[in-house]
Amino acid sequence: MKFSELVARLKAAEHSLILNAACDPHLTGVKPLEDAQAETLSYIEGEKFAAQVNTTAASALILPLDQALQTQATDRQIAWIATREPRLLFAQAIALFYQPFRPAPGIHPTAVIDPSVQLGENAAIGAHVVIQAGVILGNNLCIHPNVVIYPGVTIGDRTLLHANCVIQERTQIGSDCVIHSGAVIGSEGFGFVPIPEGWLKMEQSGYVVLEDGVEVGCNSTIDRPAVGETRIERNTKLDNLVQIGHGSKVGKNCALAAQVGLAGGAQLGDRVILGGQVGVANHSHIGDGVQAGAQAGIHGTVAPGTVVLGTPAVPYKLYLKASAIYSRLPEMHRALKQIQKQLGLGQ
């Protein structure tokens, strides 16, 4: 498509600027800046990438509101659009060139669907899918091959279930959700009571609720509790290999990176961001807007808006000071031993 056509189709905010209109190349796709070729679109987020404007082979760029970068692009006869959020606009551009595979509506003959299932309109149900009794499915669902849905599950409109995921009983999934391959939603929580003979299994009779717009990555697990519910609120995104323990609550618009683990009863507010391999202890409370760096270990309560790092997690400024001291510990230890020796205070 022509650059001008692409710009017209983007959901550009009113603060975006379109200049260099005389340059209107044909575009065939999108590329990262360093790999861009002729007839491709790329983007730049800030002035630290200025040198790459002079070397990129891209025919068009999405730029920030930076006059110097815009002048560079114009001098090289690169078409461009400028906006406060180049990455957001680039994400919209990708969707104009690529749409994920989605099969046409229809039910594969090998699918096994209980007669009691309430099936919405325009569903696409793949090979060897198993849908058990009492399931309620919304409209325009896409269920890829080998998905298993246990009895009594409800799933809202336009939700996408990728191949080989499992939705167990007492699970409620909203509209516009995405469950990726290998994920298990509604599995039994890890509930055992110690007894003299070993362990007594506590049955997990609670529910898992995924609100609208939730996405769950590959091989992630969300456990149902003994009583009550495990809830993931709307528009929250879970990466691959995330574990949500029984009875946890994750608020709205959160993002949990790969290998994050929440122990049972953890409570997360809205807009929480947890980096890779963050661990959250049972019954911890994390306030709205908290950010935790990779491998942080969170115990207890974290106040809203706090940025934490380390294990145990501490505010990031304290963590940076401690890290600076850590590298000097051998030197400080030698100095301490020397002082002790001079004072005759031991070996």
C-alpha positions in Angstrom: 0.0 0.0 0.0 1.0 3.6 -0.4 2.4 5.4 2.6 -0.4 8.0 2.4 -3.0 5.1 2.5 -1.3 3.6 5.5 -1.4 6.9 7.3 -5.0 7.3 6.5 -5.8 3.9 8.0 -3.8 4.4 11.2 -5.7 5.4 14.3 -3.5 8.4 14.7 -4.2 10.7 17.6 -5.0 14.3 16.8 -1.6 15.3 18.0 0.2 13.4 15.2 1.8 15.3 12.4 2.0 14.2 8.8 4.7 16.0 6.8 7.0 15.3 3.8 3.8 14.5 1.9 5.5 14.8 -1.5 7.3 11.5 -0.7 4.8 8.7 -0.9 6.5 5.4 -1.3 4.8 2.0 -1.8 5.1 -0.2 1.3 5.1 -3.9 1.5 5.7 -4.5 5.2 7.2 -3.5 8.5 10.7 -4.1 9.8 12.9 -3.3 12.8 15.1 -0.2 12.1 18.3 -2.1 11.7 16.9 -4.7 9.3 14.7 -2.3 7.3 14.7 -2.5 3.5 13.3 -0.5 0.7 9.5 -0.5 0.7 9.3 -1.2 4.4 8.2 0.9 7.4 10.0 1.2 10.7 10.0 3.5 13.8 12.3 5.5 16.1 11.4 6.3 19.7 13.9 9.0 20.5 17.1 10.9 19.7 19.4 8.2 20.9 18.6 6.4 17.6 19.4 9.5 15.5 22.4 7.9 13.9 20.3 5.1 12.5 18.1 7.6 10.6 21.2 8.2 8.4 21.8 4.5 7.7 18.4 2.9 7.6 17.1 1.6 4.3 13.5 2.0 5.3 11.3 3.9 2.9 9.1 5.4 5.7 9.5 6.0 9.4 7.3 6.7 12.4 9.1 9.4 14.4 8.7 11.2 17.7 7.9 14.9 17.8 11.6 15.8 17.3 12.5 18.4 14.7 16.0 17.2 14.3 15.0 13.7 13.5 12.3 14.9 11.1 14.8 17.1 9.3 17.2 14.1 9.0 14.5 11.9 7.5 13.4 14.7 5.1 17.0 15.2 3.9 17.2 11.5 3.1 13.8 11.6 1.3 12.3 9.2 3.8 8.6 9.5 4.2 7.5 10.0 7.8 4.8 10.6 10.3 5.5 12.1 13.8 3.7 11.3 16.9 4.1 11.4 20.7 3.9 7.6 20.8 5.8 6.1 17.9 5.7 2.6 19.2 2.0 2.6 19.6 1.5 3.8 16.1 3.9 1.2 14.8 1.9 -1.5 16.6 -1.1 -0.3 14.7 0.8 -0.4 11.5 1.9 -4.0 12.0 -1.8 -5.0 12.2 -2.4 -3.5 8.7 0.2 -5.9 7.2 -0.3 -9.0 9.4 -3.3 -10.7 10.8 -2.9 -13.9 12.9 -4.2 -17.1 11.3 -7.9 -17.7 12.1 -9.8 -20.6 10.6 -13.2 -20.1 9.0 -16.3 -20.7 11.2 -17.2 -24.4 11.4 -16.9 -27.5 13.5 -14.4 -30.1 12.6 -15.9 -33.6 12.3 -13.5 -35.0 14.9 -14.6 -32.5 17.6 -16.5 -34.1 20.5 -19.2 -31.7 21.8 -21.7 -32.7 24.5 -25.3 -32.2 23.4 -25.9 -29.9 26.4 -23.3 -27.4 25.2 -24.7 -23.9 24.4 -22.8 -22.9 21.3 -22.8 -19.3 20.1 -22.9 -18.2 16.5 -19.9 -18.3 14.0 -17.7 -20.6 16.2 -14.6 -22.1 14.7 -13.9 -25.4 16.4 -10.8 -27.4 15.4 -9.9 -31.1 15.2 -10.1 -33.2 18.3 -11.5 -30.5 20.5 -13.5 -31.9 23.5 -16.2 -29.8 25.1 -17.9 -31.4 28.0 -21.4 -31.0 29.5 -23.0 -27.7 30.5 -20.4 -25.5 28.8 -21.7 -22.1 27.6 -19.8 -20.6 24.6 -20.3 -17.1 23.2 -20.3 -15.8 19.6 -17.4 -15.8 17.2 -15.2 -18.0 19.3 -12.1 -19.6 17.8 -11.0 -22.9 19.4 -7.9 -24.5 17.9 -7.2 -28.3 17.8 -6.9 -30.5 20.9 -8.4 -28.0 23.3 -10.2 -29.6 26.2 -13.0 -27.7 28.0 -14.3 -29.3 31.3 -17.9 -29.3 32.4 -19.7 -26.1 33.4 -17.2 -23.6 31.9 -18.5 -20.3 30.4 -16.5 -18.4 27.7 -17.5 -15.0 26.3 -17.6 -13.6 22.8 -14.6 -13.5 20.4 -12.3 -15.4 22.8 -9.5 -17.3 21.2 -8.2 -20.7 22.6 -5.0 -21.9 21.0 -4.1 -25.5 20.5 -3.6 -27.8 23.4 -4.8 -25.5 26.2 -7.1 -26.9 28.9 -9.9 -25.1 30.6 -10.9 -27.0 33.7 -14.2 -26.9 35.7 -15.4 -23.9 37.6 -13.8 -21.5 35.2 -15.4 -18.4 33.8 -13.6 -16.6 30.9 -14.9 -13.3 29.6 -15.0 -11.8 26.1 -12.0 -11.0 23.9 -9.6 -13.2 25.9 -6.7 -15.1 24.5 -5.4 -18.4 26.0 -2.2 -19.6 24.4 -1.0 -23.2 23.9 -0.3 -25.3 26.9 -2.0 -23.0 29.4 -4.2 -24.6 32.0 -6.9 -22.4 33.5 -8.8 -23.6 36.6 -6.4 -26.4 37.7 -6.5 -27.5 41.3 -4.7 -25.2 43.8 -1.9 -26.6 45.8 -3.9 -27.3 48.9 -2.8 -30.0 51.5 -3.3 -30.1 55.2 -0.5 -31.7 57.3 -1.6 -34.7 59.3 0.4 -37.3 61.3 0.3 -39.7 58.3 1.5 -37.1 55.9 -0.9 -34.8 54.0 -4.7 -34.6 53.6 -5.8 -33.2 50.3 -8.1 -30.2 50.5 -10.5 -30.2 47.6 -10.4 -27.1 45.5 -14.0 -26.2 45.1 -13.6 -22.5 44.2 -13.6 -20.7 40.9 -11.3 -19.0 38.4 -12.6 -15.9 36.7 -10.9 -14.2 33.8 -12.5 -10.9 33.0 -12.7 -9.4 29.5 -9.5 -8.8 27.5 -7.3 -11.1 29.6 -4.4 -12.8 27.7 -2.6 -15.9 29.1 0.7 -17.0 27.7 1.9 -20.5 26.8 2.3 -23.0 29.6 0.9 -20.7 32.2 -1.3 -21.9 35.0 -4.1 -20.2 37.0 -5.2 -22.3 39.9 -8.7 -22.4 41.5 -8.9 -22.2 45.3 -10.4 -24.4 47.9 -13.2 -21.8 48.4 -13.8 -18.4 46.9 -12.2 -17.4 43.6 -9.0 -16.6 41.8 -9.6 -13.6 39.6 -7.7 -11.9 36.8 -9.3 -8.5 36.1 -9.9 -7.0 32.7 -7.2 -6.3 30.2 -4.4 -7.9 32.2 -1.7 -9.7 30.2 0.3 -12.8 31.4 3.4 -13.9 29.6 4.6 -17.5 29.2 5.2 -19.8 32.2 3.4 -17.6 34.7 1.9 -19.3 37.8 -1.1 -17.7 39.5 -1.7 -19.4 42.9 -5.1 -20.3 44.3 -7.1 -17.4 45.7 -4.9 -14.7 44.1 -6.3 -11.6 42.6 -4.6 -9.6 39.8 -6.1 -6.2 39.1 -6.8 -4.4 35.9 -4.3 -3.6 33.1 -1.4 -5.5 34.8 1.5 -7.1 32.9 3.3 -10.1 34.3 6.4 -11.2 32.4 7.7 -14.8 31.9 8.1 -17.0 34.9 6.4 -14.7 37.4 5.0 -16.7 40.3 2.2 -15.7 42.7 1.8 -17.8 45.8 -1.7 -18.4 47.1 -3.8 -15.4 48.2 -1.5 -12.8 46.6 -3.3 -9.5 45.9 -2.2 -7.2 43.1 -3.7 -3.8 42.4 -4.3 -2.2 39.0 -1.5 -1.4 36.5 1.1 -3.6 38.3 4.1 -4.6 36.2 6.2 -7.5 37.3 9.5 -8.3 35.5 10.6 -11.8 34.6 10.9 -14.4 37.4 9.5 -12.1 40.1 8.2 -14.1 43.0 5.4 -13.0 45.2 4.9 -14.6 48.6 1.5 -15.9 49.8 -1.0 -13.2 50.9 1.3 -10.3 49.9 -0.4 -7.1 48.9 0.9 -5.1 46.0 -0.6 -1.6 45.5 -1.7 0.1 42.3 1.0 1.0 39.8 3.8 -1.0 41.5 6.7 -2.0 39.2 9.1 -4.9 40.2 12.3 -5.6 38.4 13.3 -9.1 37.2 13.8 -11.7 39.9 12.5 -9.5 42.7 11.2 -11.3 45.7 8.2 -9.6 47.2 7.0 -10.3 50.8 4.3 -8.4 52.7 2.9 -5.1 51.4 4.2 -2.8 48.7 2.8 0.7 48.7 1.1 2.0 45.5 3.4 3.5 42.9 6.6 2.0 44.4 9.4 0.6 42.1 11.2 -2.3 43.8 14.2 -4.5 43.0 16.1 -7.4 44.7 15.3 -10.2 47.1 13.9 -9.3 49.4 12.5 -6.5 47.3 13.4 -3.0 48.4 12.8 0.4 46.8 15.0 0.8 43.7 17.0 3.7 45.0 18.0 1.7 48.1 18.7 -1.3 45.9 21.1 0.8 43.7 23.0 2.1 46.8 23.3 -1.4 48.2 24.5 -2.8 44.8 27.2 -0.1 44.7 28.4 -1.2 48.2 28.1 -4.9 47.3 30.9 -4.7 44.8 33.2 -3.2 47.4 32.5 -5.8 50.1 35.9 -7.7 49.6 37.8 -4.4 49.9 35.8 -3.4 53.0 36.3 -6.8 54.6 40.1 -6.5 54.2 40.0 -3.1 55.7 37.9 -4.3 58.6 40.3 -7.2 59.3 43.2 -4.8 59.2 41.6 -2.5 61.7 40.7 -5.5 64.0 44.3 -6.6 63.8 45.6 -3.2 64.7 43.2 -3.0 67.7 43.9 -6.5 68.8 40.3 -7.5 68.5 40.7 -11.0 67.1 41.9 -12.9 64.1 
